[in-house]
Amino acid sequence: MATAGRSPLLALGHFLKPYRGRVIAAACALIFTAGATLALGRGIQVLIDRGFGAGTTADLQAAIALLLSIAAAMALGTFIRFYLVSWLGERVSADLRKAVFDNLVRLHPGYFETNRSGEIMSRLTTDTSLLQTIIGSSLSMALRSCLTLTGALVMMFITNLKLSLIIAISVPAVLMPILLFGRRVRALSNKSQDSIASVGSYAGEIIQHIKVVQSYTQEDFESRAFDAEVERAFAIARRRIRQRALLICAAIAMMFGGLAAMLWTGGQDVISGRMSAGELGAFVFYAIMVGSGFATISEVWGELQRAAGAAERLLELLAQRSDILEKDIANASQPVANARMAFEAVRFAYPARPDQAALDDFSLDIPAGRSLALVGPSGAGKSTVFELLQRFYDPQAGRITLDGCDIRDFSLHDLRSHIALVPQQPALFTGDVRYNIAYGCENASDEAVFAAARAAHAHDFIQQLPGGYASHLGEQGVRLSGGQRQRIAIARAILNDPDILLLDEATSALDTESEFHVQQALQELMRGRTTVIIAHRLSTILHADRIAVMDQGRIVATGTHESLLRDNHLYARLASLQFREADQAAG
Ligand SMILES: Nc1ncnc2c1ncn2[C@@H]1O[C@H](COP(=O)(O)OP(=O)(O)OP(=O)(O)O)[C@@H](O)[C@H]1O
């Protein structure tokens, strides 16, 4: 890990850099408040010895006025410190959230296959919130306590040496358990965060697949399984809080033990007149500050350890680099419009299954502006061809070219901006219809959006929606049929005006009218563009310039419908079963 050997909290200092001014102001306020707090001890000494001791109202008034002005200074300093430090906590966690998301959204898609998305979400939300409270409060408490503690220790020694030595001896006794328990708390809190994240992602998965769970009547089973997850998380949390409770308990017991010993000795000195009552009062005040300083530190120490755990996990996400390496943008080539595409002896296995090649010795040539239909049995590797073309993965051998240039020589942005994908199950984002069509083309004018929708045969049905183009889609939005969704996706592709088009035809049958509209929209879209279609319908296949038959990651034949029917058994079988069925269902 990038932060190995360094405290992850220190590594976060990078995020504080832009706010140097505020950090310095907060530090000044912190020091000022600590100074005022320490001065309060002297104020108490004056109050007891001169205010009460001298016995005149004027002296008492003066002593109280002194105390009040010190308290006012403390209040002002605390206001500034609290505001600035909380501000920094919120700001840093907001920046961190943005930085982590910025990095995540650029990672290779394979990363999200091996890492559960629920867990990543929890890191982005829970861990950053934890850091926010800790930077905003615990850290400032710890710093303040460190300052007042050091100051109070110095003042104690100045006020009374003998009594101070008693306190000094009890300090290491308090420190030992803090260090010991602190380490355990840190390990447990990391575990605790992980288990909470896994509870979250478990629930997320079940809710996402709720219909499957209910149709297989697995509610009880899932409840029990979730129960077990939650209990596991609770058991870890219980161990963590037990350690923390012990930590606090040990610190308090030690502290008051020392305090009692000091009061006993100091009290005897006052009785025998070796020390004034005001001196003892100030001393007790400083000693209490030392004690409460330690108590605060011991209490927030555990929290700081948790923050370190959270920071470590966030920095891990930040340090994660995409497997898809980009060429230096300045040297990147420019993809050519209407590009000719070629796969040259490509071998590719998914990272999750390195031994099983999804594409093997795969060569394919698609002339510029022409269309190619990919057909083949399930698992043949058709979708993999699309994944590689968009560089979601890189092949282990061979290369993919656009007009003779390796696609790895283009910047990802340039490459992908020349490609549009119409997937089998188009993704609709939370937003209105217009937003969904203009996705990837945010500056498009209303006219352009309407024109794209018309070309995609979507304009009419959109106008019949309750809010027209402003109808809300997405999770809580209008439900669209499969054919309608696909036409929105086609409109999106038309608007983005790509040179290369990747179409994954829906396997599920559309009704005749939808089918007709989708076909018309596709014809419109394919015109003049280099197109690869994962085809399931005979009508689409017949419209393609060429057909490639795939099986087990290889091209087994290419040709026209007639030549393949004649020469290729696999194609003939697919044609007689799959294509006919789909077309019958559609027709
Ligand atoms: N993300 C992945 N990780 C590991 N293996 C994968 C992944 N995606 C696909 N595969 C495997 O790669 C092979 C090719 O899959 P691909 O999805 O390209 O087939 P397909 O021809 O598109 O199938 P279908 O028509 O059923 O969608 C299959 O054996 C599949 O199990």
PDBQT file of the ligand as one rigid body, heavy atoms in Angstrom, charges set to zero:
ROOT
HETATM    1  N1  LIG A 601     -16.858 -10.650 -16.277  1.00  0.00    +0.000 N 
HETATM    2  C1  LIG A 601     -16.556 -11.916 -16.569  1.00  0.00    +0.000 A 
HETATM    3  N2  LIG A 601     -15.679 -12.596 -15.798  1.00  0.00    +0.000 NA
HETATM    4  C2  LIG A 601     -15.351 -13.876 -16.103  1.00  0.00    +0.000 A 
HETATM    5  N3  LIG A 601     -15.833 -14.545 -17.144  1.00  0.00    +0.000 NA
HETATM    6  C3  LIG A 601     -16.704 -13.926 -17.951  1.00  0.00    +0.000 A 
HETATM    7  C4  LIG A 601     -17.126 -12.579 -17.697  1.00  0.00    +0.000 A 
HETATM    8  N4  LIG A 601     -18.009 -12.229 -18.663  1.00  0.00    +0.000 NA
HETATM    9  C5  LIG A 601     -18.133 -13.303 -19.483  1.00  0.00    +0.000 A 
HETATM   10  N5  LIG A 601     -17.359 -14.320 -19.059  1.00  0.00    +0.000 N 
HETATM   11  C6  LIG A 601     -17.199 -15.632 -19.719  1.00  0.00    +0.000 C 
HETATM   12  O1  LIG A 601     -16.663 -15.422 -21.003  1.00  0.00    +0.000 OA
HETATM   13  C7  LIG A 601     -17.278 -16.261 -21.958  1.00  0.00    +0.000 C 
HETATM   14  C8  LIG A 601     -17.868 -15.430 -23.098  1.00  0.00    +0.000 C 
HETATM   15  O2  LIG A 601     -18.915 -14.639 -22.567  1.00  0.00    +0.000 OA
HETATM   16  P1  LIG A 601     -19.754 -13.597 -23.417  1.00  0.00    +0.000 P 
HETATM   17  O3  LIG A 601     -20.603 -12.851 -22.460  1.00  0.00    +0.000 OA
HETATM   18  O4  LIG A 601     -18.853 -12.822 -24.284  1.00  0.00    +0.000 OA
HETATM   19  O5  LIG A 601     -20.663 -14.570 -24.308  1.00  0.00    +0.000 OA
HETATM   20  P2  LIG A 601     -21.851 -14.205 -25.296  1.00  0.00    +0.000 P 
HETATM   21  O6  LIG A 601     -21.524 -14.871 -26.562  1.00  0.00    +0.000 OA
HETATM   22  O7  LIG A 601     -22.065 -12.734 -25.310  1.00  0.00    +0.000 OA
HETATM   23  O8  LIG A 601     -23.065 -14.940 -24.580  1.00  0.00    +0.000 OA
HETATM   24  P3  LIG A 601     -24.611 -14.527 -24.537  1.00  0.00    +0.000 P 
HETATM   25  O9  LIG A 601     -25.153 -14.602 -25.914  1.00  0.00    +0.000 OA
HETATM   26  O10 LIG A 601     -25.191 -15.554 -23.641  1.00  0.00    +0.000 OA
HETATM   27  O11 LIG A 601     -24.661 -13.145 -23.937  1.00  0.00    +0.000 OA
HETATM   28  C9  LIG A 601     -18.313 -17.072 -21.216  1.00  0.00    +0.000 C 
HETATM   29  O12 LIG A 601     -17.763 -18.344 -20.945  1.00  0.00    +0.000 OA
HETATM   30  C10 LIG A 601     -18.540 -16.307 -19.940  1.00  0.00    +0.000 C 
HETATM   31  O13 LIG A 601     -18.838 -17.194 -18.894  1.00  0.00    +0.000 OA
ENDROOT
TORSDOF 0
